[in-house]
């Protein structure tokens, strides 16, 4: 059975296509996306998950670790 993340990774890797996703789903952000942006009235982050988790911006780190709920 395919999960959403598995299906998206299959499409991305096997078919060698670019996928544009609008999501708040942290699992998708962490497991599927090579690069993403975070918007907060403007672009406040543009990069990959490692860069985001190491960001000095507390809002970005909290968003990705679910502390911002």
C-alpha positions as CSV (number, residue, x, y, z in Angstrom):
1,X,0.0,0.0,0.0
2,X,1.3,3.4,-1.0
3,X,1.3,6.2,1.5
4,X,1.1,9.8,0.3
5,X,4.9,10.2,0.8
6,X,5.7,7.0,-0.9
7,X,3.6,7.8,-3.9
8,X,5.1,11.3,-4.2
9,X,8.6,9.9,-3.9
10,X,7.8,7.3,-6.6
11,X,6.6,9.9,-9.0
12,X,9.5,12.2,-8.3
13,X,12.2,9.6,-8.6
14,X,11.0,7.1,-11.1
15,X,9.4,9.5,-13.5
16,X,12.1,12.2,-12.9
17,X,9.5,15.0,-12.5
18,X,9.2,18.1,-10.5
19,X,6.3,18.3,-8.1
20,X,4.9,21.6,-6.7
21,X,3.0,21.0,-3.4
22,X,1.2,23.4,-1.2
23,X,1.0,21.8,2.3
24,X,1.2,22.2,6.0
25,X,1.8,18.4,6.4
26,X,5.1,18.1,8.3
27,X,5.6,14.5,7.3
28,X,5.5,15.5,3.6
29,X,7.9,18.4,4.2
30,X,10.4,16.1,6.0
31,X,10.2,13.0,3.8
32,X,9.4,14.2,0.2
33,X,10.6,17.7,-0.5
34,X,14.1,18.5,-1.6
35,X,13.5,22.2,-1.2
36,X,10.6,24.3,0.2
37,X,9.6,27.8,1.2
38,X,7.8,29.1,4.2
39,X,5.5,32.0,3.8
40,X,4.5,34.4,6.5
41,X,3.1,37.4,4.5
42,X,6.4,37.1,2.5
43,X,9.0,34.3,2.0
44,X,10.8,33.8,5.3
45,X,12.6,30.6,4.3
46,X,13.8,29.0,1.1
47,X,15.9,25.9,1.4
48,X,16.0,22.2,2.5
49,X,14.9,20.5,5.7
50,X,18.4,20.5,7.2
51,X,18.9,24.2,6.6
52,X,15.5,24.9,8.1
53,X,16.1,22.8,11.3
54,X,19.4,24.6,11.8
55,X,17.9,28.0,11.1
56,X,18.4,30.8,13.7
57,X,14.8,31.8,13.2
58,X,12.8,30.4,16.1
59,X,9.5,30.5,14.1
60,X,10.9,28.2,11.4
61,X,12.3,25.7,13.9
62,X,9.1,25.6,15.9
63,X,6.9,25.2,12.8
64,X,9.0,22.1,11.7
65,X,9.1,20.5,15.1
66,X,5.4,21.1,15.9
67,X,6.1,23.5,18.8
68,X,4.2,26.3,17.1
69,X,0.8,24.6,17.5
